[in-house]
Amino acid sequence: MVKKSTTRAAKKVAATPKKSTIASKLKAPKVTAIEKVCEAVLIKLKSLNLELTLQADIEWCLGSYRHDKNPSGLFTMAEKALAVLTTNRAQNAKGVPASLLKDLASALKSK
């Protein structure tokens, strides 16, 4: 049996990269205001069990937006959701937070 000679270079363990370099490589995708608001609206609609078809449309538009980055469908669904949520807020003031309506309206203005 022949022993292999080992060198110092072979014994050195590769240094692990610092966390900052790992974090810089794994950047989170940029989330636009309309996408963030539509996600919040979808959560609120689900919690209030309102407009199941609108929920499905928003989910579909979010997936479509993430694929092709075309926000036109999100703006259309956000307008419909604003009407539904303002109507629901008039009936039940505690059901829909005013901040959500404010965020939704400001995201629609950025159109």
C-alpha positions as YAML, in Angstrom:
chain: A
units: angstrom
residues:
- id: 1
  name: MET
  ca: [0.00, 0.00, 0.00]
- id: 2
  name: VAL
  ca: [1.32, 3.39, -0.98]
- id: 3
  name: LYS
  ca: [0.67, 6.42, 1.19]
- id: 4
  name: LYS
  ca: [-0.28, 9.62, -0.52]
- id: 5
  name: SER
  ca: [1.72, 12.63, 0.44]
- id: 6
  name: THR
  ca: [-0.28, 15.49, 1.81]
- id: 7
  name: THR
  ca: [0.63, 19.08, 1.38]
- id: 8
  name: ARG
  ca: [-0.33, 22.07, 3.40]
- id: 9
  name: ALA
  ca: [-2.47, 23.38, 0.57]
- id: 10
  name: ALA
  ca: [-4.49, 20.20, 0.52]
- id: 11
  name: LYS
  ca: [-5.04, 20.39, 4.27]
- id: 12
  name: LYS
  ca: [-6.39, 23.94, 4.19]
- id: 13
  name: VAL
  ca: [-10.11, 24.13, 4.43]
- id: 14
  name: ALA
  ca: [-11.82, 26.49, 2.06]
- id: 15
  name: ALA
  ca: [-13.00, 29.60, 3.84]
- id: 16
  name: THR
  ca: [-16.74, 29.97, 4.05]
- id: 17
  name: PRO
  ca: [-18.13, 33.15, 2.52]
- id: 18
  name: LYS
  ca: [-19.30, 35.86, 4.83]
- id: 19
  name: LYS
  ca: [-23.01, 36.31, 5.43]
- id: 20
  name: SER
  ca: [-22.99, 39.70, 3.76]
- id: 21
  name: THR
  ca: [-21.84, 38.22, 0.47]
- id: 22
  name: ILE
  ca: [-24.47, 35.50, 0.67]
- id: 23
  name: ALA
  ca: [-27.20, 38.04, 1.43]
- id: 24
  name: SER
  ca: [-26.12, 40.23, -1.47]
- id: 25
  name: LYS
  ca: [-26.45, 37.29, -3.87]
- id: 26
  name: LEU
  ca: [-29.92, 36.39, -2.62]
- id: 27
  name: LYS
  ca: [-31.71, 39.68, -3.20]
- id: 28
  name: ALA
  ca: [-35.44, 39.70, -2.69]
- id: 29
  name: PRO
  ca: [-37.48, 40.52, -5.76]
- id: 30
  name: LYS
  ca: [-38.71, 44.08, -5.97]
- id: 31
  name: VAL
  ca: [-42.31, 44.36, -4.83]
- id: 32
  name: THR
  ca: [-44.32, 47.22, -6.26]
- id: 33
  name: ALA
  ca: [-46.92, 49.16, -4.31]
- id: 34
  name: ILE
  ca: [-49.85, 47.81, -6.30]
- id: 35
  name: GLU
  ca: [-48.68, 44.23, -5.79]
- id: 36
  name: LYS
  ca: [-48.28, 44.71, -2.05]
- id: 37
  name: VAL
  ca: [-51.69, 46.37, -1.71]
- id: 38
  name: CYS
  ca: [-53.41, 43.70, -3.79]
- id: 39
  name: GLU
  ca: [-51.93, 41.01, -1.56]
- id: 40
  name: ALA
  ca: [-53.27, 42.85, 1.52]
- id: 41
  name: VAL
  ca: [-56.68, 43.27, -0.14]
- id: 42
  name: LEU
  ca: [-56.78, 39.57, -0.99]
- id: 43
  name: ILE
  ca: [-56.04, 38.66, 2.62]
- id: 44
  name: LYS
  ca: [-58.77, 41.00, 3.85]
- id: 45
  name: LEU
  ca: [-61.32, 39.69, 1.34]
- id: 46
  name: LYS
  ca: [-60.54, 36.13, 2.40]
- id: 47
  name: SER
  ca: [-60.85, 36.96, 6.10]
- id: 48
  name: LEU
  ca: [-64.22, 38.67, 5.55]
- id: 49
  name: ASN
  ca: [-65.33, 35.96, 3.10]
- id: 50
  name: LEU
  ca: [-66.37, 38.52, 0.50]
- id: 51
  name: GLU
  ca: [-66.56, 38.30, -3.30]
- id: 52
  name: LEU
  ca: [-65.10, 34.88, -4.05]
- id: 53
  name: THR
  ca: [-64.86, 35.65, -7.76]
- id: 54
  name: LEU
  ca: [-62.93, 38.85, -7.05]
- id: 55
  name: GLN
  ca: [-60.58, 36.88, -4.80]
- id: 56
  name: ALA
  ca: [-59.93, 34.40, -7.61]
- id: 57
  name: ASP
  ca: [-59.39, 37.22, -10.11]
- id: 58
  name: ILE
  ca: [-56.90, 38.98, -7.82]
- id: 59
  name: GLU
  ca: [-54.99, 35.74, -7.27]
- id: 60
  name: TRP
  ca: [-54.83, 35.16, -11.01]
- id: 61
  name: CYS
  ca: [-53.73, 38.74, -11.70]
- id: 62
  name: LEU
  ca: [-51.01, 38.52, -9.04]
- id: 63
  name: GLY
  ca: [-49.64, 35.38, -10.67]
- id: 64
  name: SER
  ca: [-49.86, 36.96, -14.10]
- id: 65
  name: TYR
  ca: [-48.09, 40.10, -12.87]
- id: 66
  name: ARG
  ca: [-45.29, 38.07, -11.32]
- id: 67
  name: HIS
  ca: [-44.82, 36.30, -14.63]
- id: 68
  name: ASP
  ca: [-44.93, 39.17, -17.11]
- id: 69
  name: LYS
  ca: [-44.68, 42.35, -14.94]
- id: 70
  name: ASN
  ca: [-47.73, 43.91, -16.59]
- id: 71
  name: PRO
  ca: [-49.79, 45.57, -13.81]
- id: 72
  name: SER
  ca: [-52.89, 46.46, -15.86]
- id: 73
  name: GLY
  ca: [-54.93, 43.58, -14.44]
- id: 74
  name: LEU
  ca: [-53.91, 44.46, -10.89]
- id: 75
  name: PHE
  ca: [-55.11, 48.03, -11.35]
- id: 76
  name: THR
  ca: [-58.45, 46.82, -12.71]
- id: 77
  name: MET
  ca: [-58.96, 44.41, -9.81]
- id: 78
  name: ALA
  ca: [-57.83, 47.05, -7.31]
- id: 79
  name: GLU
  ca: [-60.54, 49.41, -8.57]
- id: 80
  name: LYS
  ca: [-63.16, 46.69, -8.13]
- id: 81
  name: ALA
  ca: [-61.82, 45.82, -4.68]
- id: 82
  name: LEU
  ca: [-61.91, 49.47, -3.63]
- id: 83
  name: ALA
  ca: [-65.61, 49.63, -4.47]
- id: 84
  name: VAL
  ca: [-66.34, 46.40, -2.59]
- id: 85
  name: LEU
  ca: [-64.32, 47.37, 0.48]
- id: 86
  name: THR
  ca: [-65.78, 50.89, 0.73]
- id: 87
  name: THR
  ca: [-69.28, 49.40, 0.57]
- id: 88
  name: ASN
  ca: [-68.37, 46.90, 3.25]
- id: 89
  name: ARG
  ca: [-66.78, 49.62, 5.40]
- id: 90
  name: ALA
  ca: [-70.02, 51.62, 5.25]
- id: 91
  name: GLN
  ca: [-71.91, 48.59, 6.58]
- id: 92
  name: ASN
  ca: [-69.27, 47.44, 9.08]
- id: 93
  name: ALA
  ca: [-66.75, 50.11, 10.10]
- id: 94
  name: LYS
  ca: [-64.55, 47.69, 12.04]
- id: 95
  name: GLY
  ca: [-64.33, 45.14, 9.24]
- id: 96
  name: VAL
  ca: [-62.14, 47.11, 6.86]
- id: 97
  name: PRO
  ca: [-59.33, 49.32, 8.17]
- id: 98
  name: ALA
  ca: [-59.16, 52.86, 6.83]
- id: 99
  name: SER
  ca: [-55.43, 52.46, 6.25]
- id: 100
  name: LEU
  ca: [-56.09, 49.67, 3.75]
- id: 101
  name: LEU
  ca: [-58.48, 51.88, 1.79]
- id: 102
  name: LYS
  ca: [-55.98, 54.73, 1.91]
- id: 103
  name: ASP
  ca: [-53.15, 52.49, 0.66]
- id: 104
  name: LEU
  ca: [-55.38, 51.11, -2.07]
- id: 105
  name: ALA
  ca: [-56.38, 54.58, -3.24]
- id: 106
  name: SER
  ca: [-52.77, 55.82, -3.27]
- id: 107
  name: ALA
  ca: [-51.63, 52.74, -5.23]
- id: 108
  name: LEU
  ca: [-54.36, 53.41, -7.79]
- id: 109
  name: LYS
  ca: [-53.15, 57.01, -8.16]
- id: 110
  name: SER
  ca: [-49.69, 55.73, -9.14]
- id: 111
  name: LYS
  ca: [-51.27, 54.23, -12.24]
...
